[in-house]
């Protein structure tokens, strides 16, 4: 018996070494952790239980029969994050460059199936060179099996991808179908075809960082939801994110004990909105002073900064926050902001996370670039997402709510449950100057008369009271009471029941 136990320990020790000491050292030289080191940081101490540690590939072509390493380039299993179960797989770059083989894929799909059956989040840590070309179509089939499970799990369990090294070719499509993608600056990149192929096909010279680095995907392509400076920071932030997310689409919201009183007043909010309607203010100050203990996990902070999305808590329970940002483009809605917010709203709705919307929007961004870029369809995505959502929806109009953008931003007409407005709210088809120039076109030459008409329009329409008179706003509230009002409304709506008409699925304007 003793020799069998010794053999087991020896096999485990070899498996844990992955590609060997030299390759582990090379990984560390690139300021990267190994797959198992990453899992140790991500999960609670001693909670990780590894599956399929001894799995090896079955390929025989191109000399592969002579090169077999236990684990086959991916570490899989489950553990806990602050006591809550999560499933995890981590590509091991020290073994065949983390490339995906048939058995490598089977390890991942096994974990995906277990996560789906048991209703727990799954986190993928990517650091790999794509498909294992020695296996040909068998590797491609493995990708397809992984992709299919990404689709089936979507909207059922949270799926999170962290890109911590190369992620190229077929490897990029699995993260692309997950709920969130995060990257590590300077050491991670994502692209379908690498710089060499790009050079050959298009004659463009580009580096891996320029083609698919964290900066590109967080600021331009919107592929990634955030980026961090190193592996440890990324993994600690993933622990924080998981704390906000329910285990699955039928699970209750996570609830964390909060010492922040729900009725806390914030007198500084009474002076947050400037007297000059064209002067900006930072909506993140409002968010920070409204959510529990100022704890806000922002999603896509570097992309479409004219709208802010992320998770916070009210009375210890998770809420999704969507807010126009007057500091950037005056908070206007454009194609990018609409797509960003629409995807976030749909995630919240899929996992029964209430949505709090702060509105200060002067309308949709005009111009040929926006129209040619499909603003109509992208704007419709946000409209569709809010209209489709059945979760509690609470809206606070702080200042401007103009034109179609007023409707789109979780208005009463899109089944918003509770709509509050600050006394500074201005709800109208457009700003006073533009409206007067259209309505009183014949008087455009008379500046004095136009000024008089503008004042008349402002007094009549640029206030929350016309909308309140029609019941489109439930209450005009003092800014300092915003937290208390939102907390009470969320408590009121905890048992909300609303169902959309039966359908196989909707046809959102993609």
Residue, then its C-alpha position, 0 to 999 in steps of 0.5 A: x500500500x505504501x508504494x501506491x501512496x508514494x506513487x500517487x504523491x509523485x504523480x501529483x508532484x509531477x502534474x503540479x510542475x506542469x511544463x517543468x521548472x524552466x518553463x515556470x521560471x520563464x513564466x515568472x520572468x514575464x511577470x506572469x503567475x502559473x495557472x495553479x498560482x493564479x487559482x490560489x490567488x483567486x479562490x479561498x485558501x485551501x478550497x480548490x479541488x482539482x479534477x482531471x489532474x492526470x489527463x493526457x492527450x491521445x494524439x500520435x501524429x508529428x511526434x506527439x506520442x513521445x510528448x505527454x504531460x499530465x494535465x494537458x495544458x489546462x487546470x480545472x476544478x472548483x473552489x470557493x470565493x468568500x465561501x461561495x462555490x465557483x468553477x474554474x479553468x486556467x490555461x497552463x502556458x507552460x504545457x504546450x503553450x496552453x494550446x487546446x487539444x481534444x482532451x484539453x477541451x474535454x476537461x473544460x467542457x466537463x467543468x462547464x457542464x458541472x457549473x451549469x448543472x449545479x448553478x454556479x459561476x464559472x471563471x476562465x483564466x486564459x493564457x494560451x496560443x490557440x489550437x494545437x495544430x498537430x491535432x487538426x480538426x479534433x482541436x477545432x471540434x473541441x473548440x466547438x464543444x466549448x462554444x456550444x456550452x458558452x451559449x447554453x450557459x448564457x443568462x443561466x450562470x455568470x461566465x467570467x473570462x480573464x485574459x492573462x497572456x496570449x489569447x488568439x485564433x479560436x481561443x478568443x470566441x469563448x471569452x467573447x460569449x461570456x458575460x465579462x472579459x478582463x485583461x492584464x495590461x502589457x502581458x495579455x492580448x486578444x486577436x483572431x489573427x496575429x501580427x504575422x498573418x496581418x502583415x502577410x494578408x494586408x501588408x500592415x505592420x502592427x505589434x501584438x499590443x497595438x493589434x489586441x492589447x488591453x488598451x485597444x480592447x478597453x477603449x476602442x473595440x469594447x471587447x474587454x470590460x476592464x484592465x488591471x496592472x498585474x495578475x494579482x490585482x486582476x484576480x483580487x478584483x474578480x473576487x470582488x466582482x463575484x461578490x456582486x453576482x448571484x450564483x445563477x438566474x434563479x438564485x437570490x441576490x447576494x446580501x452582505x451586511x452593511x453598516x451604512x444607514x439606508x436613510x443616510x442623507x447627503x446634503x452635498x447632493x443639493x448643490x451637485x448640479x450647477x446653476x448653469x445648465x451647460x456646466x458639467x458635474x461628475x455623476x460618479x460622485x452621485x453614485x458613490x454617495x448613493x450606494x452602500x459605503x461608496x463601493x462601486x464596481x464599474x464595468x467598461x470604465x474606459x469605453x464610451x465614458x459618456x455613460x457609466x455602468x457598474x454594480x453597487x449595493x443598497x442595504x447590502x443587496x446588489x443593484x446595477x447602476x446606469x448613469x449618463x456622465x455630463x463630464x463626457x460629451x455632456x452625457x449624450x447618447x451615441x452608438x457606443x454608449x447605447x451598446x455598452x448600456x444595453x448589454x449591461x441592462x440585459x445582464x442585470x435583467x437575466x440575473x434579476x439584478x434591480x437597475x437604478x438609472x441616473x438620467x442627465x441626457x441632452x439627447x442622441x449625438x447628431x452627425x454623419x459619423x453617428x448616422x452612418x455608424x448605425x446610431x438608430x439601431x444601436x440606440x434601439x438596443x438600449x431602448x429594447x433592453x430597458x423595455x424588455x427588462x422585468x426587474x425592478x427599475x428605479x430612475x432618478x432624473x437629475x437634470x436634462x431628459x431631452x427628446x427620445x433619449x428621455x424615453x430610452x433612459x428607463x422612463x415610465x413609458x418603458x415600464x419604469x417602476x418608480x421615477x423620481x426627479x430632482x427639482x433641477x430636472x428639465x424634461x422636454x423635447x429639446x433645449x429651450x433655445x433650439x425649441x424656440x428657434x423652431x416654434x417661432x421661426x418667423x421671429x428669428x431676427x428679433x433677439x429680444x423677442x426670442x429671449x422672451x420666448x425662450x424664458x417662456x419655454x423654460x418656465x413652461x417645460x424645463x422643469x419636472x412639473x409638467x411630467x409630474x402633472x401627467x403622472x410620468x414622474x412619481x415624485x419630485x424629491x430633494x437630492x439629499x434624500x436620494x439614497x433613502x428614496x431609492x432604498x425604500x423603492x427597492x424594498x417596495x419592489x422586492x416581490x415584483x412580478x412581471x412577465x413578458x409574453x411567451x416567446x422562444x426568444x426575442x429578436x433584439x436589433x443586433 
